[in-house]
Amino acid sequence: MERTLDENWKTCFAQLGPALLLFARRWANCRADAEDIVQEAFVRFWRRQHSIENRALLYATVRSTALDRLRSDQRRARREAAVALDRDEHSEPCFSTADEGQQLLAAAVERLPDEQREVVILKVWNELTFAEIATVLEISQNTAASRYRYALGALKKSLQPHE
Amino acid sequence: MNDFSELESELKRLRPTEVGDALFQRVERALLRPDKTATAETPGAGIIPRQPSRTGTWWSLGLGLTAATVLILLGLGFFAPPQTKTTPTVAQETPAASTSPSLTSGLQPSALTQTVYRQRDEGLVFSPNQSERLLRRVRYDTRETMQWRNPQTGASLRVSYPAEQVVLTPVSFQ
């Protein structure tokens, strides 16, 4: 039995979509690719009738979908290299910023290493526990916590005024 | 963590960019489409590519070898010379009664060993059955060796074959 389509998927997607896109950016070289990943993962998740409260599973689905796409891409190496190169050049904003302070913070988040940034995204904008983050990213709970700590340390340092 | 509480609250005030209408429409169209396990329409779909064919090959090879071994044993038991029958009343015995002594006095299982020579953690997969739970899949490459021995004659038979075992462990989310 499939869940009825009218059953508030739009509400769920409106609420979760922005953070899902943010998370998917790691494996995409542009917003369009990230949208492809999110679309595929969300549809798959919704069709399987998982509880929308199970955020960890939803993010695991996004990650698996993204990795699967990378695996299936025969030009994987070239694509990954393009992702690395393009990320700096792409200036599509990931955040809606209200003032200069937020712009600086958003830029600092985007400069974080991927491993740290994805933990911050899952922790801050999705409120996953370290145990859930560990499951999603297939790392240990301690690793998740330390990456988060390093990330916040780096952000704090980058936001301090330089003399 | 208290050092970062202010920074964390600043981060939470930062909002990711909203999802555009185009993506909403794409998701809606995809949800309206019949579910064909998404493989036909999107080649990259799938959580982790499954490898059922290889698993099936190894299992069928193992089962085939086991079945062949059983047949060999039955054949050995069937053709083994009877050791106790001397009376002419053998014609009145049932076939089961005539084969039973040779089987029991023939080869008997004496050892079974299983050596794991490779273990691979293949990550998270969805359960193939209806429960659709997320599972961790670990694949073990093993070599199983079975040995039979005839305690009377000292004859022994040993069969060794490769096998593959897949262990699925449910992953719980909090």
Interface residues (C-beta under 8 A of the other chain):
Chain A: E2 L5 W9 K10 F13 A14 G17 P18 A19 L21 L22 E35 V38 Q39 E40 F42 V43 R44 W46 R47 R48 Q49 H50 N54 A56 L57 A60 T61 S64 T65 L67 D68 R69 R71 S72 D73 P93 C94 F95 S96 T97 G101 Q102 L105 A106 V109 V120 V124 W125 T129 A131 E132 T135 E138 R149 L152 G153 L155 K156 L159
Chain B: M1 D3 F4 L7 E8 E10 L11 K12 R13 L14 R15 P16 T17 E18 V19 G20 A22 L23 F24 R26 V27 E28 A30 L31 L32 D35 A38 T42 P43 G44 A45 G46 I47 I48 P49 G123 L124 F126 E132 L134 V171 F173 Q174
